[in-house]
Amino acid sequence: MSGWNLPTLIDHTVLRPDATKGEVLRLCEEAKANGFTVIFVPPCYIDEAVAAVVGSGIHVGIPIGFPLGGHSTTIKVAEAVEAVQRGATVLDMVLNISRLKSADHDYVRTDIAEVVKATVGIEHKVILETCYLTPQEKRTACRLVVEAGADYVKTSTGFGAAGATVEDVRLLREVVAGRIKVKASGGIRDWKTTRAMLEAGADRIGTSAGLKIIHEWRAAIHQQE
């Protein structure tokens, strides 16, 4: 437990549709105060977030094609390019779920690859929204993400019918087989759940409950000492 530097594994996030600028700026301050290295904010607040964390080493992440994934490839690329031009260094892109379920595998692969190609040098995660996929579709999605050149598969947006599960994290970990990494997100709101995701093979955790989780983690370490 104490071997994890947990704040560095959490993408500290505020993406609620009713989140205010004040909440975004508070997220930035929380990241600086608690050692989070990645924050995720709505695209309309990228300028404020980048300015708030300048010089801190914190990476600003922006969601792409969020939260449904059905945007055209042209729009996803435009979103990604604008985000990077304005200072984002991490992009979490929603896979085109409808095209995947329609077995349009070339479309899905190209959709991801075009974003990756347009923003070279940026960290790319692809959100599968696993709650809508069959086990075989999850496996296929992982293969397409790897082939498209992204860096991570990610379980969920947090806005779907369900979020991350230990079983899905294990499955994604098995399929990508170390070629890329796994991010668990959606419904992760306490240290117990976070620990289960990490033990199942998650490399990163996406959550809006980062402060609560690290407080519980630190308390658990203290109890063991």
N, C-alpha and C positions, 0 to 999 in steps of 0.2 A: 504493500500500500504506500509506504513512505518512499518507495523507489520512483513513483510517478511525480513529475513536476506538473501537477494537474492544470494550473492556469495556462500553461503553454500548449496544452492539448485541447483547449476549449475555444471554439469560435463564438465569442461573446456577441449576442445578437439582439437587435430590436427591429422586427419587420412587420409588426402589427399595423393594419391599415389606419388605426387611430393614434399611432405613435406621434408625439409632437417633436418639434425641434429641440425643446428643452430636454426631452427624454433621450434623444440622440446624443446631445452634448454631454448629458450625464453618463451615458454609456461610455463615451470616450474617456471621461475622467475616471470611471471605474476601471477601465482597462489599464490606464496608466498607474493607478494606485494598487492594483492587485496582480499585475504581471501577465495579463492576457496579451497574447501577441497578434491576435486577429480579431477584428470586429466586423460585423455585417450590419449595414444600414440601408434604408430605402434609397434608390438611385437619386431621388430629388434632394437628398442631404449629403451627397458625396463631397461637395465643396466644403461644407462646414466640418464634416468629419475629418477630411484630410488636413484641414487647417488646424483642427483641435489636437491632432496627434503628431504633427510635424516634429521631426527630430527625436521621437520616442522609440522608433523601431517597430511600432505597431503597424500592421498591414490592414488596409481598409478593403473589405470585401463587398461586392455588389451582386445581387441576384440577377440572372438573365433569363428571359422568357418565363418569368415568375408570376403566379404560382402554377399555372396550368400546363405550360410547355407547348401550347398549340400555336405560338407565334410562327410566322414564316422565318425561314433561315435568314433572309435579308434583314429582317427586323432584329433577330437575335444578334447578328453580326454588328449591326449598327449600335445596338445597346452596349455590346461588349467593347467596341472600339471607343465609343464616347466615354465609357466608364474608365478605361485605361488612360485615355488622354487627360482625364480629370484627376487621375491619381490613384485609381484602384489597382491593386496588385494581386487580388484573388477574385475569381469569378465562379459562382455556383450557378450552373445552367440547368434548367429543367429539360429533361429528355422529352421528345415528342411522343407522349404516351399513346395517343390515338394511332399514330403511324406504326408504332411498335406492335400494338394489338392487331393492326391490320396486316402484319407481317411484311411491311415495307422496310425491310432491313437496310437496303442501300440508302434510302432516304434518311433514316435515323442516323446511320453512320456519317453520312455527308453533312447532315445538320450540325452534328457535334464537331466534325473535323473542320468545317468552315470557320467556326468560332475560334477553335484552337489556332488555326492557320493565320487568322486575322490579328491575333493577340499573342504573338510569340514571346516567350519569356515570362508569361503570367501563369499563376497556378490555376488550373481548371478542374473543377469538380462537377460531376454530372449527377443530377438528382433523378433517381429512378421512379420515385413515388411507389414504393413496393406494395403498398396496401391494395393497389389496383392490378397487380401482376400475378400471374400464375408462377409456380416455381420454374417452369421452363422459360417463361418470358424473362424472369429475373436473370437466369443464366445467359440467355441470348443478349439481354441488355448489357450485361457485364462484358461479354465478348465484343460487342459493338463499341463500347466505351474504350476498351483497350485498343482496338483497331483504329479508332479515331484519334488516338494520341493524347487523351486527357490524363490527368494525374490521379484522380480519385473517382470511385463510385460512392454515391451518397444515398442513404435510404429514403429520405422523405423531405418534403417542404415544411411540414408542420401544419399545413392547411388542408391536407387530405383527410380521408375517412379514418385513418389511423397513422401512427408514427412508427418509430423504429422498434424492432423486436430483436431479442437475442438470437432467435433462429435465423432471421434475415441477415444479421451481421455475420453469423457463422457461414451462411450460404455464400454471401458475397465474397467473404475472405477466401473461401475454398475455391471459388471460380476464378477470381483474379490471380490467385496463386503467387502473390508477391510482385506481380508485374506492375500493378498500381496499388494505391492505398484505399482504405475504406473509411468513410465518415458516417457516423450514426447521428441522426437528428430526428426530432419530432417526438414530443411527449417525454423528453428526458428532463426531469425537474428535481432530482435529488441524487445524493452521492451513491446510494445503494444501486439505483438504476444505471448511473454512470459507470460505476465499477463493473457491473455485469456486462455492459457494452464493451468496455476495454478488455475485460477478460475473454470475451467472445472473439476479439480480434480487431475491434475498431481502432484506427490510428488517430482519429479526431472525433470530437463531440461538438455538435451544434446545438446551442440552447439559449433561451432567453432567461434561464434561471442560473446563470453562471455564478453570481455572488452567493446564492443560497448553497449551491453545490460545493464551492470551495470552503465555505464556512463549515459545512458538515464534514468535509474531508479533513480539514485541519483539526476539528474537534475529535474525530475518530483517531487521528494520529496521536493527539495529546493523551487520549485515554489509554493508548497502548504503551506509552512511555512510562 
